[in-house]
Amino acid sequence: MLQTGFISAETHNLHSGQVEGTLAGEVGLLTRNIVIEGNKYQGFENKLRGRVIVSRLTQDGLDYEGSAKLDAVEFRNMGQLGFDDTDDPRFSLAFHSLGETTTNYVKRCSFNVNFSPALGFFSTNSVPVEANIFYHSVGSGVIDEGSDNVYKDNLLVSMLFPGTYNGAQETQNMDWYGAFNLNKATNPVLENNVVAGSEQAGIRTYGENCQDASLWMNNEIHSAIFGVLLWKKSGDADSPCKKVSNMYAWRIEDTAFFMMYPASLLLSNVLSVDNELGTNQLVYRPAALSHEFEDKTATVRDSVFVGATPSHTCSFHQSSSSSILFFSKSKFWEGGKEDGNTGILFASFMLSVNMAPKHKFNELSSYPALHGSFYIEDVTFTNFESRDNCGIDVALMTNQGSDDAIHPIFTSGLTFVDTPEDNYVFIHYTNLVRVNPSDCVDMDCDGHKKVVVTDNDGSLLGSEQATLTSEAEKEWDGDRSHGVGNYRIPIPLRQNSDGSAIPEADKFPNKGIVRDNSCTKMATWQGWKCTNLIHRMMIIESLDSDTKEVAMTSTPPQVIRLHLLHADPSEAVVLRIYFPKLQRYDIYVDDIYVAPKNLDTSKLPAYQLLGEGTMYEPTLSDPTGSNYLQRSEKLLHVVLRGGQIVDIKTTSMIILTTGLVVDPNNFYKENVIQNLALLLGVAPENIRVMNVINEGSTGRRTKMGKEKKTFEMEIVSSPTSSLSSNTSTAPGGNVLSSEQLDQSMSNIVEYYQIGNSDKFNVSLDLDEVNVVEAIEPPKEPGPKATKEEGSVVIEGAELFSQIQQKEEEATLNKSLEVVIYDTPTSSIVVDGVPSVVVTYTLFDTSPAITVLNDNGDAVESLGHSSDPWQFTATLIGGDLAATLMGTRTVAYQDGYANFTDLSLDLPGSDYSISFNVTHPDSARSLNVTLPQNFW
């Protein structure tokens, strides 16, 4: 048995007497009759005091294997500071490279003052370590890199941090040690061990596999910065779930059970007493920016958390060990509500590990993961109360360092003993410090605004399936420093279709997360309790290249993914998404295409829709992905259910209005479509005729016996992003790239403006061509706001967000413009060549060519925007060795071909310049030559 006792013992019966917690300082006997003592040096000199190493040796062709059966031996003043590498462990005692062994053990020994870790196992397995005392170790008390080693009834006291030992200040030392350092241990057995004092952690571990029976039982840790530190800073998970169980931690300065790992986490059957923070679980990977997700969980189960026992004083809160001061108190848990103790911090799910210890341990330093859920089951909270001058102890709390997202929380089987309702929960408001250019620019982050706690059995909120949500409306149209208010609502959602303003009271009278009459404001919790509503978290994910900057109105993502987290398939929501610039939207459910409810199946494989009507609007009873585009209101209706993923994939589309002069007695729409498809270079299925307007004999090109028909059409291209290699294909013809779509428009514009050409083997008499261009592919996001632009809120001045909204509105309006193409008939030079020029000097005036139509008006566009006409300036006459310098070929844009940087290299006379259309070839006959004598 361990030769220890207790002093100042204090025992508390908890959870109706079912759990007992003893708070006591341990006393152990260090002396033994057999002593292995290291060298003594004057003062402190970092020399090898002494060590015992048990290992293998091959010499002169013979293999030697060491063995040590150690019982009641004192190791005194042993080891050497800084030598804890695997290949040269200068510990008091180390077992190295013995493999599986049954001939070694360490029992009832004393490790009395160690200038290194006291005991180490390297590639050595199945060694019993029982009833030993480890006192004054620099670094860890025990380092285990073996398998199946057994630790029972051991006492580890006073584990010291090497970075500050003996007055050192190793500013680059970011190592974190546990009294038991078990990160590389496989299946260690831990029973009835006590860690009493560690300047860092009690146990450093990667935990046990959740699916395995636990090998840990009745272990105790107190007087440490962290109790159990399950912390994997890099590498992959070796199990889908890791757990810590059967532990008792009390009076821990930071967190009793800190767990950060790239897998699901489970904390079970633990007792936490008088700790500043009971547990904090952080689960990382996969990366949201890669659009990957896993349904990872964090769970606390079958445990008891005690806020503060009667003997727990405020002075404990104010104490700090040398290593806390070394790393800076700001890196550690800074206290709960008004500096009180906290039982459980809501778990966080994130992209990658945080930057601890260089930054805070509890803070996230990466984007949140897409999926994740936190479960608190069969947990008792006792003695969480308000204490004079000690703060307010709270059972459950949000992680203030989780700014971007707090994933859904589910509770059941909770018991509160000697804990007022006010102390059950505390939800932080947003961190105003995060309103800065490097994060959210000039508005609050969303994490603390979107908290959803679901009480599965009524043990927290008093009603089964009741929900607790955050006070998301806080500071809405209040303190402008938070950057939230009605002005944040995108302009298109604040206006009627005619541009008039919608009264706020009509469109959005209520603020925050949806509530009804069953909801009660819980002022001390800073949230709302609702007993008649089921809240679920929905994720709107952009799959575009600019995925980090999502705007759902002015510049909507071209591929949107919808998730409804933790909802049953019977739970559904009908979304109505506003798209200001309509395109075609193909809906996929788990990569399977879902046709619109108004798809005309008789026209397949062509993509033709029936008219509008309420009968096509999907309802809550429809399957996932049921959809309908209400074009008149620019609303896409789509059904989202739990358990399935919906992708909205934008098919870029050009709206083409073409007037054709036809013989009404010999008119067949199918023939027109075939000819248009041939001209455009697309399949007929890529053309959807929305409307055909019979305009009779109107139009400037109509001839006797003919009439004009106006075709309103959609020309659809390929999606801008591929979701999956096995995605089912929507109907609608060939897959067109954006370049092919541009070429189609270039073809029809060239055909219309130049006339019949051998280039196009079609027979169409076009009288009109108008185009609304497709949306542009997403671009990489630009720089964030800077101190000079956007990040500083000036009282009374326009906010950066308002400036952005106006810019986005202008961009949107530009994209909605109809480009009306005209046919050219003549050209003129608006600004000519100056009469006098100086060699190697830009002309004083820049020649500008404009092209006119039949009415003498300027033609704004020659050729499609992707392939505009080009004019070339050519020097004629004068010195044949002279060269016209500058940009001699320019594109025709916005009604002009501007030559802005022409100059001449040689003086002379009788020079002139001709201006010719050099692209496209079919337009070369349109030229203008203006002779000019320079001097």
N, C-alpha and C positions, 0 to 999 in steps of 0.2 A: 504494500500500500504506500501511497505518497505520504511522506513524513511532513505534513503540514498541519496548520491549525488556522483559526480565524481570530482576528481582533476587531473590536467595534462592530460586531455582527448586528445586522438589522434584517428581520425577516418580515415579509408581507404576504398575506394570503390574497390572491387575485382571482378574478373570474369565478366568484361564488365559492371560493375555496378550492377550485379545481387546479389552480396553478399557484405555486409558491416561489417567491423570489427572495433570495438572500443577498444582501449587500454587505460585504465584509472584506477587510484586508487580510491577505493570506500571510502566514508565517511558515517558513521552511527551514530545515536544518541543512546547512551547507557543508559542514565538516564530515570527513570520512576518515577511517583509519588508514586506508591506502590512498596515497596522494601522488599524483603526477604533476609536478610543478615546473613551470617555465622559468627562464632566466629573468632576473630582476635587473633593471637598468636605472641609472640615476635620472631623475626627472622622467620626461616622456620621450622616449626614442622609438621610432617606428622600425623596430627590428623584430626578427622572429623570436618570440619568447619560447616557443616549443610547440610541437604538434605530434599527434599520433595518426598515422595513415595506414589503413589495412587494405591491401591490394594484391595484385598478381605481379609476378616477375619471371622473366625468362633469362637465364644466365648459363653459359656454357652448354647450351642445348637442353637444359633442364627447366621445367616449369615449376614455379613455386606459387602457392596460393596462401595468402594470409588468412587468419581467422582470429576473432576477438570475442570472448565471452566475458563481458564486463559487468560486474555486480558490486555495488557499494564502493565505487572508486571516485575520488575527488580529482577533477582536473582544475588546476589553480594557475591563474596568470598565464594562459596559453594563447596561441594564435598570433597572427600578424595582420595589422590593419591594411586593407586594400587588396589582399590576395585571396579573392574568392572565385577566381576563374576555374572552370571545370578541369583544365589541364594542370593546375597547380593550386589546389585548395589548401591554404595554410590555416586550417581551422584547428580548434582544439582536438577534434576527432573527426576523421573522414574515412568513409568506406568507398573504395573506388574499383570499378571494373570487376566485381566479384560475380555478377550475374545472379542467378537464382541460388540462394543459400539457405541452409537450415542450421548452420553452425555458429552463427553470430547473433549476439543480442547486447543491448545496453539497458541495464535495469538498476534502479535505486542509486544511480550515480549523481554526482554533483558537479556542475560546470560553474565554477566560482571565479568570476571575472575573466572574460574572454575579450581579446582585442580584435576579434573577427567573429564571424558566425561560429557557434559552439560545435555544431554537429552537422555533417553533410553526408548525403548518399548520392553517388554517381554511378549509374549503370549497376546498381546493387539492389537486390529485391528481397522482399519477405523477411526483413529484420525487425524483431520486436524491440520497441523503445518504450519502456514502462517505468512509471514511478520515479522519474528523474526530475531534478531541479536545475533550471538554467537561469543564471543570474549575471547581469551586466554583459550583454553581448553587443558588439558593434556591428550593426546591420541586422541580419536575421539571427534568431536563436537556432533554428533548424532550416537547412536547405535540402530539399528532396528532389532529386532528378532520377529516381528509380521507380520501382513498381511494387505495389502490394506491401509496402512497409506499414507497420502497425504502431500507432502512438496511443498509449493509454495512461491515464492518471499522471500526466506530466504537468509541472508548474514552470511557466516561463515568466521571468520578472525582469523589468528594466532593460528593454531593447532600445538601443541608442542609434540615432541617425548619424552615419559617418560624415555627412556634410557639415555638421556643427560640432562633432565630437572634439572634446579637449580644446574648445575655443576656435575651431576651424570655421572658415566661411568659404566653402567650395561653391562659388556662385553658379558654376555650370553643372553641378550635381543635381540632376533631375530624377534620380532613382527613388523608387518607393519600395520599402522592405516590409515584410510581415514577420512577426515573431516566428510563425510557421510560414515558410516560403514554399508553396506547393504548386507553383505555376507549371512546372515540368514533371510533376509527380503523376503517376498513373495509379488510380484506385487506392489511394492511401486510406487507412483506417484511422479515424479520430474518435476516441471515446474518453469522456471524463477529463479532458485537458482544460487547464486554466491559463490564460494569458493575463497577467496583472501588471500592466504598464508597458506601453510601447510608444516611442516617439513618432511612429508612423502607423502601421496597421497591426491588428492582432493576427489575422490570417490573410495571406495573399494567395489567391487560388483562381483557377478557372472553373471551379465548381464540379459538381457531379452531373452525370447524364440523367436527365429527368426520367427516362424509361427504366433506369436501374434502381434496385433496392439500395437505400442509403447505407453507407458505411460510417456515417458520422452520427454520434449520439452524445448528448449531455455535455457539450463543450461550452466554456464560459470565457468571455472577454470583457475586461473593463479597463478604464484609464488609458485609452488609446485615442489617436485621432480618428481612425476608422476601425470598426470592429472587424468585419469581414470585407475584404476588398477583392471583389471578383472583377478584374479589370484587364481586358485583352486589348492592347493598343494597336495591334496589326495582325495580319494573317487571317485565315479562314476559320470558320467554326468546324469543330470535329464532331458536332452533334447538333441536331435541330433544336435542342433545348438544354439549358444548363440550370442547375438548381443549387440552392444553399438551404440546408435544413438542420433542425435539431440543435439550435444554437441559442445561447443566452448572452446578451450584450447589455451592459449598463454603464452609465456615465461616460459615454463616448463623446469626445469633443466635437466631432463633425457628424459623421453618418455611421450608424450602427451596421447597416448592411448596404454597401454601395456596390452596384452591379452594372457593368457596362460591357456588352458582349455582342457579336454579330449573329445572335440566335435568340430564340425565345427564352424567357427567364422565368424561374419559379422560386419563390421564397416561401418556405413552409415550416410550420411547427417551430417558430422562433419566439423568444421573449425579449422585448425591448423595453428597458426601464431607464428613465431619467436621461435619455439621450436628446441632444439638440435636434437631431433628425433620425427617425427610425429607419427609413429605407428610401433609397432613390434608385430606380431602375431605368437604364438607358439602353435601348436596343438600336443597333445600327445595321445598315445595308438592307436591301439593295438601294442603289442610287436613283432617286426620283428623276433626275435629269436624263437618265438612260431609259425612262418610261418602264422600268421593271418594278414589280411589286410582289411581296409575299405577305401572307396573312400571319405575321408574327404576333406573339402575345407576350405580355408581362403579367405575372400573377402573384398575389400575396394571399396565402391560404392558411387556415388553422393556426393562427398566431395571436399573440397578445401584445399590445402596446400600452405602456404606462407613461403618461405625460410627466408627472412629477410626484415622487414620494414625499412624505412629510419632512424628511431630513434634507431634501434637495434644496440648496440655497442659491441665491442669485450670484454669489461669488464664484460658483463653478462656471457660470456663463462668461465671467470676465477673465478667467484664467486662460493662458495660452502657452503651449509648450514652445521650446526653442525652435523646433522645426516649423511650427506654424508661423512664427515670426520670421524665420528664414525665407520661407516661400511667400510670405506676405499674407496677412489675414484676409485680404480682399479675394484671395484665390479659393477660400473655403466658405462653408455655409455660414451666412451672416445672420442667421436667426430667422425664426418664423414671424408670426404676426406680433408686432411690437416686441420683437426679440424673444418671443416665447418658444417653447419646444414644439416640435411637429412630429406626428406619428408617421404618416405615409405621404410621400410626395407623388403626385400623379406621374405615371411613367411617360417617358419620351421615346419617340421613334424617329431616327435621323439617318442621314446619308452616311456619315462616317464618325469616327471617334472625335471627341472634342479635343481641345488643345491643353488639357490639364497635364502637368501642374503649372504650365506657363500661364494658363488662364484658369477660370473658375472650374471646379470639378462638376458643379451642377448645371453648367451652362452649355447650350448647344452652339457649335461654331460652324454648322453646315446646314444645308436645307433639310427639311423634314422628309421622312419616308412617306410614300403614298398611303400604305396600309399599316395598321397596327391597332391593338386594343388592349386595355388594361382591366384586369379582373381582381376584385377584392372580395374574398369569399370566406365566411366563417371566421371572422376576425373580431376580437374584443378590444375595445378602447376604454381605458380606465384612468381616472384622475387627470383629465384634460380640462383644466379650469383656468380662470384668470387669477394671476398671482401678483400681489402688490409689488411693484417695482421690478418684477421679473418678466413681464410680458403676458401674452395670452397664449396658452397652450391650445393647439388645434389638432384634431385627429387627422383630417384629410386636407391636403392643400395642393394647389397648382404649383408647378415649377416656374418660378418667375423668369428663369433663364431660357424657357422654351417659348420664344416670341412668335415663331411663324406658325406653329400648329400644336395643339394638344389633342391627341387622338381620343376617341370615345372611351368612357370609363363605365364599367358595369359592376354593380355591387349586389351582394346577397349574404344573408346570415350574419349581419353586423349586430354587435351588442355594445351598448354604451353604459358604463358604470361610473357613477360620480362624475358625469360629464354633462354639463348643460347643453341644450340644443344649439345655443349660439356658438359653441365650440366644436361642433361636428365638422364643419367645412369652412374653408376660406378660399375664394377665387380672387386672384390678383387682378387689378386693373392693368391696362397696358403700360409698358415702360416708355415713358416720355423720352428717355435718353436714346431710344432707338430711332427716334425721328431725326434722321441724319442722312447725308448723301450716300453713305456706304451700305445702307440697308433699305429703308422704305422711302427715302427722299423726304417728303413732307407730310406723311400721314402715319397713323398708328399701324403697327403690325397686327395680324389677325388672330394669333394664337390664343390670347386671353379673351378674345371676343367670341370665340366659337367653341366654348367648352360645353360638352354634353355628358352628363352623368345619368345613367339609367339604373333605377332601383328595381331589380328583378323580382324582389319579394316583399317590398315595403319596409324593410328593416332600417333603412336610412331616411326615407321621405314619408313614411307612413302609409303608402299606397303602392300596391304592386304595379310595376311598369311605369311608375311616376318618373318624371325627368327633372333634372336640375340643369339649367342653362345659365350662361354668363350674362352679365348686364351689358350686352353688346352696344346698347344705345348710349352708353356713358360718353359724355362730352360731344354728343352730336349737336352741331350748331352751338357748341359751348366754347370752351377754351380753344382758340384758333391754333394754338401750338400743336394740338393733336391732329389737325388737318382733316377733320371729318365733319360733314354737314350736307345739306341738300345740294350744295354746289358741287359735290362729288358725283352726284347722279349724272350720267352722261347726257349731254344735251338732247340727243334724239328721243330719250325716254321722258324728257320734260316738255316735249312739244307735241301738238297735234299734227296730223298729216299736212295741214296747211301752214305749219310753222308757228301757229299761235301757242302761247304758253298754257300748260295744263296747271290748274290750281293745285298746290301741294296737298291741300286737304282732300282733294278728289283722288289723286293718283297714289300718294304714299303718306297717308295720315299717321300710320304707326311706325315706330322705329324699333330696331333690335330684332331678336329672334322671335318667330311667330308665337303668340300667346292667345289664350282664351280666358273665359271667366273662371276656370279652375286654377289659374296661375296666381301665386302669391309671391310678392317680393320679399326675399330674405335679406334684410338690410345688412346684418352682420356677416352673412356669407358672401355678399355682393353678387347675388344671383337671383334667379326666378325658379320657384318650385311649381311644376305643373302636374296635376294628377289625372288630367283627361286627354293629354296629348302624348303621342309617341314621337320623339325627335330622333332623327337619324342624320348622320353626316354624309353629305354629298360632295364629291370631288369633281371639279371641272378642270380637266388637264389639257393643255395645249401640246400637241405633238409636232408643232412647227419648229423650225430652227431657232426662232426667237422665243422658245418656250418659257423663258424666265419672265417675259413681259407680256402678260395676257391682257387684252382689252376686249370685252365682249360686245362692244357696240361699234365704235368708229372703225376699228381695224380688227375684225374678228379673226381668230385662228382659222386656218384652213383645214386642219384636222383636229377635232375635239374628241376627247375620251371622257366618258361619264362613268363614275363609280357611285354606288349607293352602299355605304359601308354597313356591315353587320345587320342587314335587313333580311327578313325572311322573303322567299320568293312570292309570298302572298301580299307583301307590302310593295306598293307602287306609287309613283308620282308621275304626273303628266307635265312635262316641261314645255314651255312656249318660249322659244329663243328668238330674239329679234335680230335680223340680219339687214342692215340698212342698204347693202348692195347685194341684190339677190343673185345667186348662182344656183347650180344644181347641187343638192345635198343627198349623198348616198349613205344609208344607214346600215351598219353592220353590228350584229350581236355575236360576240365571241367569234369574230371573223366570218360570219355567215351573213350574206346580203339579205336585207329585208326591204321589200318593195313598198313604195308609197301606197296608201289606202286608195288613192284615186288614180293608180296606174291603169291605163287602158290595155288590158292583157290581150285584146284582140289585135293590137298593132305590133306585138312582139315579133322580132327582137328590137323593133324601134322603141324608143323611149318617148311615148306619148301619154299625156295626162288628160284625165277627164276634167270637167269644170270644177269650180269651187262649190262648197256647200258644207253645212254643219254635219251632214251625214258622214263626212270623211274624217271628222275630227276624232282622234283616238280618245278612249276613256280609260279609267282605272281598271276596267275589266279586260282590256285588250292585252295581248302578249307583249313581252319586252321588245322594244324596237319599233312597234307600230308607229307610223309617222304620216304626216301630211303637211305640205308646204302651202300655207295660206298666203298666196302671193299679194293679194290686195292689201294685207296688213303687214307683209314682210315677216311673218311669224312661221317658224318651223315647230310643229307639234310633234313630240316624241315621248314614248312611254319608257320609263326606267324602273326596273325591279331589282330587288335584292338578289345577290348571287350571280348576276350577269353583268358584263361590261358592254357598254354601247359606244360605238365610234361613229362620229359624224364626219364624213369625208367629203370635203368640198371638191366638186368637179368644176374647174374654171370654165367660164362660159362667156361668150360674146353675144350680145343682143344685136342682131342685124335687121335693119328695116330696109327693104328693097322694093322699089317701085318698078314694075314690069309692064311694058306695053304688049298686050296680047290680043289675039283674035278671039272674041268671046264665043264664036261658033266652033272653035277648034282649040279649046283650052282644057288641058288636063294637068291638075296639080302635080300628079306623080311625075309627069315629064319635066315640069319646072324643077322639082326637087332633084331629079336625076341630073339635069343640066347644071344646077347650082352646085351639087356635090362634085361634079366633074370640074367645074371652075374653081371651087374651093380646095379641091384635092383631098376630100374627106369621103367617108362612107355616107350614104343617105341616112343611115341610122344615127349619125352624129348631128343631124339637123332635126330640130323639133319645131314645127310650125305652130306658133301660138295663135295667130290670127291672120285672116285674109280679108282685106278691106277692098270692096269694089268701088272705085272712084269714078266709074263711068268714063266719059271722054275727056276728063280733065287732064292736066299735065302738059308740059311743054313739048313732049315728044309724041303725043298721041296722033295717030293718022286716021284718015277716013276709014271707018269700019272697024277701028280698033279702040280699045279702052285700057285704062290703067288699073292694075291690081297691086295693092301694097301688101307685101308679105312681112309679117313680124315673126322673126325666127330666133331660136337659141342655137348657137353653134357651141357644142360642148367639147372640152378637151379632157386630158387625163387628169386624175387626182394629183395633187402636188406632193403627196407623201405615200409611200407604200407601207401598209400596216403589217402585212404578213405575206410570205411567199405563197401560202396556200389560201389566200383570201378568195372567196367566191366573187365572181365578176358581176357587176350590175349590168343590166341591158343598156344598149345605147351605142353600139357600133365599135369602131376602132378606138384604140387608146392613142390619144394625140398628146404630144409634148407641147409645152407653151410655145416653142419655136415653130412647130407645125401649125399651131393655131394662128400665130402671127403671119405665117406665110399664106394661110388661107385668106386672111383679111387683105394682105398685100395683093393677092391675085385679083380679088373682086374690085378693089379700089383702082388698080391699074387698068383693068378691063373697062371700068366705067369711065375713067378720066381720059383715056387715050382712044377708046373705041375698039372695034373689032380688030383682032390681031391674029396673025398666024400662030402666035404663041399659045392661044387658048382655042381648042377645038370644040367650041360650043356656039350655040345660037340663042342668045338672049338679048332682048332689047331693053336695056336698063334705063329707067327714068329717074331713079333716086337711090342713093346709098347713104344710110345713116348708121353709125356704130356706137354702142356703149361698150367700152373695152372691158376685158376680163380683169379680175383682181390680180394684183402683182404677187408673185411668189414671196413668201416671208423672207426678210433679211435679218442678218445678225443684228442684235440690239446695239444701239449707239451708246456713247458714254453716259454715265449717270450725271445727276446734277452736281455742280461744283459750288464752292463757296461764292464764286462770282455770279453764278446763275442757278437759282432755284432752291438752294438749301437753307437760305436765311429768310425767316418770316418777318416781313416788315409791316408794322402796324398800319392798317388802312390800305396797304398796297395789294395788288393782284397777286394771288398765290401762284406758284409754279404750276400746280395742278390745273388751275384755271387757264393759264397760258397754254399748257399742253392740250387741254380740251379744245380750245379755239383752233390750235394748229391741226389737231386731228379732224375737227369738223371741216376745216378748209380742204384738207386732203381728201376727206370723204366726198365733199361736194364736187371736187375736181374729178374724182373717179366716177361720179354719177352723170357727168356731162355727156350729152349726145354730140358726137363729132359728125357734123354734116359735111359731106364731101361734095365738091362742085367740079364742073368740067372747065378746063382752061381753054382760052381762045387766043390770048395775046399776052405779051409781056412788056414791061417798061422798066427803065432804070430810074428809081426814085432819087437816089443820090449818085451823081456821076463821078468820073475821074477828075481830079483837080487839073486846072490848066497849067500849073507849074508844080514840079516836084523836085525834090532834092535827093540825090542818090543816097542809098543806104538809110533812108529816112521814111517812116511810114507816111502814106498819103494823108494829107490834111483832112480829106473827106473820104469816107469809106463807101465804095460802090455797093448799092443794094438793089436787088432785082425783085420785083413783085409781079405776079401773074394775075391776069384779070379774067373774069367770066364774060358771058354775053352781055350782061348789064353794065359792064365796066367796073364791077366791084372786085376787090382783092379776093383771091382764092386763099383761104387760110391754110389748107393742107393739100399738099401734092404727094400722093403716095401715102401708104399707111405709116403710122408713127414708127413701126419697127423697120421700115425700109423707105425712108423719104427720098424724093427726087433730089438729084445733085446737079449743081451748076458748076462749070469750070471756066475760069478766066484764062485767056490765052493772049500773049503779047504778039502784036502784029506790026510789021514795018520797023523803021529805025535801024539801029545797029544790029546786025544779025548775031553778034556775039553777046548782046544784052540778055539778061535773064530777069524775068518777073519773079520776085521773091515773095515768100510768105505762104499762107494757106490758099492755094489756088483752086481747090475744089471744096465746096461747102454744101451742106444740106439745106433744103428749103423748109423752114419752120416758122409757124405763126405768121404766115403771109409774106415772108421775105427770105431771100438768100443773101446773107450779109458777108461781104469780104472786108474784114476788119484790120488785116495786118499786111497789106500789099506794099511793096516797095520795088525800086529798080536799082540795078547795080552799075549801069553805065549811062552817062549823059548822051543826049542826042536829040534828033527831031523826027517828025513824021511817025511817031509812035501811036498806036491805037490798041485797044483791048476788045476782044470779042468774048461774049458770055454765051455759053452753050449748055444745053441740058446733056449731060453725059451719062446719066442713070435715071430711069431704066433705058435700055437700048431703044425700046419702042417709042420713046418720047424725044428722040434726038432731033426731030424735025422742028421742035419748038426752040428757036434761037433768037438772040438779039445781038447785033453788032453795032457798037457805037464808036466811030472813029474819033480820036481825040489827039490833037497835037499838044504835046506837053510843053514845049517851048520852041 
